[in-house]
Amino acid sequence: MPVIDVLVVGGGPAGVACALALHARGLRVVLAERWPWGPPGLPGETLPGRARLALEALGVADILDDRSCTPIRAQRSRWGSAVRERSLMQDPYGHGWHIDRARFDQRLRSRAAELGVDVRLGMRCTSVSAEAASWRVTLDQDRGRSSLRASFVVDATGRTAFVARALGARRARCDRSVALVAEIPGGPGCGAVDGTTLVEVCPAGWWYAVASAAQGIALTFISDTALIPTMASDRLAALRDHVRTAPLIARFVAGARGPSCLRVVSAAPGAISPMSGDGWLATGDAMAVHDPLVFSGITKALEHGRVSAAAVAACLGGDLAALDRLRAQGQAELRAHLQMRRAYHAVTGLTRYRFWRERACPPVQPAPALPVQPVDWAPAAAMAAFA
C-alpha cells in the first residue's frame, strides 16, 4: 500500500486550511471528513473582518461572496453598565459576516477540491495505529471499510479530538460553560436590525445575538451547566426567564416568533494534552478551544491550520524541533487567552453571582448588589415570542 505524506482527519476550517497549505507545499495530502455533506452547523456563527486575510492566504477568499455570508456592519454591547455601539465600517479589516456554517464549510471543502486537494467525504476515522515508520488509519464509510497509510496524521476533528485521544492524549476543560442556542425565524415587527450583532451580560451569563434578513435571528446564551435545565422540555421556559434579565436582548427579539430550534452545546475552553507527538499533531479545536467571547473561533481555526501545516512540512523535512515550537506556541496562546478571559469575567456588579465569580480573576471581592430590575420593562411582544 503506498504511503501518502499527510492524512488530515476532519474537514472543518482548521482541517481544510491545513490541507490547502500542505498541498501548496507540494505534499501528498488526503482530507477525510466523516459527514457526506459536512457536519451540521450552529446558527449565529460569525466571522470578523480579519477572516478575509486568512482566507486570502489560502487562496479561497471568494467563498465570502457566497449568499451564505451576510455582511455585519455594526456591533452593540453592554458588558457591565455602559452600552457601546461600534460601526464596523471603521474597522481596519472591514465588516464581518454572519454565515450559514454548514454551507460555509461545504464551500470551503469544494474550493479545496478544486485546487487539487484529495477530499474524501463520508469517511469516518475509526482507528489509528503505528506501522513501519508510518500510520495505518482505518476509515469507515457506507460502502465498507478502507485504510490509508500516512507518514503524518493531523487531528482536525474538533472538540472530540478523536485521533489525539486514540493515541493517548487527554482533554481537560476549564469549567462547565455551555451555550443554549436558539434559531428564531425573522418576521414583521422584529426588534432586531439587519446586519447587526448584540452582546449583553446578565446575572446567569451573557448573550450574543445576530440578525439578518436571510437567516433570521440567532440567539446564544452562554451560562453554566448547573443553570440550564437537563430536561429539553424545560429549556424554553428557562430561556424565557433569562431573557427577562437582559433588556437589550428582549428588545432585539421583540415581535419575533418562537424558536424553531433550541440546542445545548459545550462552550467551555479546554485543551488536549499532549498537543502533538511523534508523527501527529492536533490543530484547531482539537488542540485547544477558546471561549466564545473572543468571537474568532473560525478565524483562529483557519490561521492555526496554516501554522500547523508549516510545522508538519518542517517536521517531514527533518526539523525535529518544529512540533515542540508549535506546542509551545499553542500553550502560550491558551495561557494568554485564559488570563484575558478571567479579566473579562470580572464585571463590576456581577461577580457576586456564581457564573461570574467562578470565572473572574481571583481574588474577587463581593460587589454591591445590582438594583432590582422590574420585569415590566420589556415589551409584551418580547415575552409573547417565547410563551
N, C-alpha and C positions, 0 to 999 in steps of 0.2 A: 504494500500500500504506500503510495507516495506521501511524503511529509510536506505539508504546507508550512509557511513561515509562522503565521499567526491565525488563531481562531478567536474571534470576538463573540462572546456569548451574550446576547441581549441587544435588541435593535432600537433602543431609545436614543435620545440625543447624544449621550456620552458614548454609546457603542458605535453609532454612525459616525460621529466626529473622529473617534479613534480609528475606525476602519478607513475612512477617507484619507486621513493624514498618513496612515501606514501605506495605503495604496499609492499615494502621491510620492512616497519614498521608494517605490519600486518593489515592495514586498508582496508576496502572495498571501492574500487575506481572504478569509471566509467570514461573513457576518451571519450568525444563526439567531433567529428570533422565533420564540415558541408560538406566538399567535399568528394565524394565517394572514390576518389583516392588521396586526399590531394590537397592543393592549388597549383596553378602553381607557379614555382619559377622564379627568375630573373637570367639571365646569369651572369657569372662572380663572383659568390659568393665563398668566400674562408674561410678556417679555418687556424688559426695559430697552431703551434706545440703543444701549451698547451691544445688545444681542446682534445687531446688524454687523458689527465688526467681527464677531466670532463666526458668523455665517459667511461673510465675505472671505475670511481667511481660509475657509473650507471650499470656497467656490460655489456656494449654494444659496447666496443671499436672495436670489429670485423667488424663493418659496414664500417670502414675506409679501409678495404681490398677489398671493392667492386669496380668494374670497374668504377663507377661513381665518384670516388675520385682519382684525378690525382695529384701526388706529385709536389709541388712547391719548388724548390731548390735555387732560387736566387731572390733578390729584387733589383730594381734600382729606384732611385728617384731624382727629382730636386725640392726641396722645398725651393725656394729662388734662389740664383745664382749657388750654388755648386751642382754638380752631384755626388751622392753617390751610391756605389754598395755594396751589402752585400750577402754573402753566408749563406744560412740557415743551411748548414751542420755544422756551428759553433754555432748555436743556442742551448742553453741547453735543449730546448724542442724538437729539431729536426726540420725537414722540415714541411712546411704547405701543404695544399691541395686545389686544385681547384675542386669544387664539382658541380655536377648536383643537384641543390637544391631540385627539386621535387622528384627525386629518393632517395636522402639522407633522406628526411623526411619520405618517404614511407618505407624505410628500417628501420628507427628508430621506426616507429609505429609497423611494423611487429615484430621486436625484442621484443618490449614491450608486444605484444600479446603472443608471445612465452613464455615470462617469467611470464605470468599469469594475466596481466592487462586486464580488460574488455574494449576493444577498440571497439567503435561503430562509423562506418563511414557513411557519408551521412545523418547526423542528425544535423540540424540547430537549434540552440537555438533561440526561438522567444519571450520568456517571462520568468521572474524570479519574484516570489512573496513569501513573508514570510507566513508561515503556521505552527502553533503549534510547535514552537521551532525548526523549520526546514525550508527548502526552497522547493518550488514546482517549477520545471523547465520544461517548455514546449519545446519539441523537434519535429520539423517538418521533414518529410522525404517523399520520393516518395510514399511509401505505406500508408501514412496518418500521423496522429499526435499522439504523445505519451507524457507521462510525467514521471518525476522521482522526488522522494523526497530525499533530502540530508541534512545532518547536517551542511555541509560546502560546499561552492562553490568557485572554483578557476577560475578566469578570465584569460585565456591564449589565447585570441582572437586577439592578436597583436595590431597594431595601432588603430583598431576600438574600442577596449575596450568595447565591447557590453554589457557585464554583468555589469561592473562598471558604465557605463553611464545609464543603465537601473535602477540602484539603486541610481541615483542622482549625481554621480561623473562627473566632467568636465575635458576635456583635454585642456591643454594650450601648444601652440607651441612657440619656441623661436624666430623663424624667418620664412622666406618663401623659405628656401632651397629646391631645387628639384634635382632629378637625371634624366638625359637623358641617357637611357641605349640602346646600340646598340649591336646586335649579328651579328658577321661577320664570315662567313664560312672561314676556313683556306684554303690556296691554295699554289701552287708553287710560289716561289719568294716572299713570305710574309716576311716582315722585322721582325716579331715577333720571339722570341726564345722560344721554347717549355719549359714549366715548369718555366717560369719567370713572375714576375709582374713588373709593371711600374707605378710610381706616378709622376705627373708633374703639376706645377702651371701655370696659365696664368691669364691675367687681369680679365677675367669674371668668374673665378672659378678655379677648379682643376680637373685633370683627373686621372682615375685609369684604367689600362688595364691588362689583364691576358690572356695568350695564352697556349693552349695545343693541341696536335695533335688530341685528341679525340673530343674536344669541340670547336675548332676554337678559335677565338678572341672574348673576351667580353670587350667592351669599355664603360666606365661610365664617364659622365661629370657632376660634381656637380656645380650647379650655383644657380641663384636666379630666382624665378618665373617671375620677370619682364624682364629677359634676355632671356627667352625661348619663342618662338612663341606659341600663343594659338592654331593656326591652325596646325593640324597634317601635312598637305601638305608642310608647310614651315620649319618643323623641320630638315629635312635632309640638306637643304641649310644652316641652322644655325649651324648644327654640322660641316659641311664642313668649314664654315667660322672660327669657333673656333679652328679647327684643325690647321689652318694656324698660330695660336699664340702659338702652342706647338710643337717645333721641334722634341723632342724625341718621342712624340706620333705619329707624322706624319711619322717618320721613322719606328715606330713599325707596322703601318698598311700599309706600302709601299707594293704595289703589291697585296694587298688583294682585294677580290670582295666587292661590296657594301653591306650594312647591309641587312640581311634577316628579321630583326625585330627591331623596334625602339619604345621604350616606355618611358613615363614620370611618375615618381613616387615621392612621398614626401621623402625628405631627411632631414627634419627639426627635430632637437631634441625637445623633449617635455615630459610632464609627466601628469599623471592623478591625480586628487585631489578630495577626499582623495584617498590614495593608498590602503586602506583597511577599513573594517568596521566590525560590529558585524556579524560574521559568513561568511565573504567573504574576499578575497584579490585578487589583480591583480598581475600578475607575468610576467616577460619577457617584451616585447614591450608594452603589455597592461598597465604595470606600468610606464615604462619610456623608451624613445627611445634616444639612444646616436647617436652622429654624425658618419657618415660612416668612417671618417678619423681614428677612433680607430681600424678599421678592426677586430673587435672581437664581432660583434653582435650575431652570433650564439653561440659562446662560452659563452658570457655573459648570454644568454638565458638558456643554459644548467646549468650553475652554479647557476643562480638565481632560476631556477626551483627546484633544490635540497634544497637551503636555504629556499625557500617558504614552501616546504614540511615539513621541520623541525619545522617551525613556526606553520603550521596548526596542526601538531601532538601535539605540546606543548599546543596549544590553546584547542584542544579537550580533552587533558589530564588535563585541569584545570588551566593552566598557562595563566592568563588573560592579562599579560603584553607582551606576545610573539609577538602579532601583532604590538604593539607600538614599540618594539625594531626593528622589521623588517622595519617598516615605517621610523623610524629614520635613519636606515642604508641606505635605498633607497634614502632618501633625501640628506644624506651626500655624497653618491656616485655621485648623479646628480650634486650637487654643485661643487664637485671636478672636474667632467668631464667638466662642462661648463667653469670653470676657466682655465683648460688646453686648451680647445678649443679656447678661446679668445686669449691665448698666441700663439697658433699655427697659428692663422689668422693674427697676427701682422708681416707679412712677409715684410722685408725691400724691398722697391721699389715698393710694390704693394698696400700699404694702401691708396694711392691716388685714387684707383679705388673703386667704390661703394661696390662691393661684399665684398672686404677685409675690407674696412673701417667700414662697419656696423657690422662686426663680430669680430673685433680686440679688444684688451684690451683698454678701454678708459683711459686717453685721448690719441689720436693718432695724431701726427703732420704730415702734408702732407710730403711725402717723395719726393726726387728728381725724376724727370721724368725718366722712363726707356728709354734706347736708342731704337730708332725705328728699328724694325727687318725687313729687306727686305723680301718680300714674295717669293723670288725665292730660298730660302734655301732648301725647301722641294723637294724631288724627284717628278717628274711629276706623277709617278705611284701612289704616295700617294694621290694626289688630284683626279686623274682619278678614284680611287676607290670609291669616293663619288660624282662623277659627275652625 
